[in-house]
Amino acid sequence: MVSIKDIAKSLGVSTATVSKALNHKAGVSDEIRKKVIATAREMGYVVNGLARGMKISKTFTVGVLVSDIKNPFFSEVISAIERVLYAKKYNLMICNVGENPQKEVEYLELLVSKKVDGLIVAPAAEGQNLSTYRNLVRHGMKIVLFDRLIDSVNCDSVVIDNRSAIYDAVKYLKDKGHKEIGAVYGIEKSYTGHERLNGFKEAMKNFGLEYRQEWVKSGFFTEENSYKKSIEILQKSRRPTAMIAMNNFTTLGLMRAIKDLKLRVPDDISIVGFDDAEWMKVSSPSITTVVQPADTIGMTAATLLLDAIENENIHKVQHVVLKAKLIERESVKNLV
């Protein structure tokens, strides 16, 4: 195995200089850094990550837990997390919880056993593992929550303002002349499901619009459940003129229901979706939708975790709230 000493001897420099160059630290010129890196590659040098971690009691590994890795939103967040951590020589262990609280605990135990330096987590919807997260924080585990919050867990977080995101969607429809608005929301006991539903209720009340319970149903953030609930709403003798879907799978389920009922968007029913899957841009008509800044969420979560890990003694817990934005396309009819 080629060592730092071997590289230093080959170049006639100190081992400290080689170490700084390979770890991208200050104290060496760009010219020397390039020579060291080039020589290391030529000699077949590979950083021993395990030894590096043991030396400073770090593994340079971060665990990421999400509820559904098939969801494009989570994929985009993970991609942004990876970019930030890769630049700092950290590795990822990604776990797909699937809204299963037992699976969530098992994965948390696995990651702790692997001695990860920190966790970036979108908790399972029901929030049943509050005590587990409290214990992890109490014992020094660095955690950043994203997308969903857990009450009374003292750790960093980054979310969007879910209430205002849906509130603005209702306002947009109202401004287009829609007074009869329905919705398919997510899991009411989850942070995102609760906040988005409350944003809808608040907007309907503030704008003097009638909230009809039979037009507002939970699709549990899944395509199939959202499809079934959308069918129930749209088959009624009196249906809304516009519908809001509260995540990307919900939007897809709603659109499937509209297609199967042979309704036309926006002539028969107007649609505001949530998130921005590729199909929403190319469908005909294209879908007006609320877009979360997934890339910014991932970068922010990773940056917060790195600061908590690398500046433990001075790091202050931060709660970051970002804004979503509504992208107007072709799926809403103007009734004004």
Secondary structure, DSSP 8 states (H G I E B T S, - for coil): ---HHHHHHHHT--HHHHHHHHTT-SSS-HHHHHHHHHHHHHHT----HHHHHHHTT---EEEEEES-TTSHHHHHHHHHHHHHHHHTT-EEEEEE-TT-HHHHHHHHHHHHHTT-SEEEE---TT-TTHHHHHHHHHTT-EEEEESS--TT--SEEEEE-HHHHHHHHHHHHHHTT---EEEEE--TTSHHHHHHHHHHHHHHHHTT----GGGEEE-TT-HHHHHHHHHHHHTSSS--SEEEESSHHHHHHHHHHHHHTT--TTTT-EEEEES--HHHHHSSS--EEEE--HHHHHHHHHHHHHHHHHTTTT----EEEE--EEE--SS-----
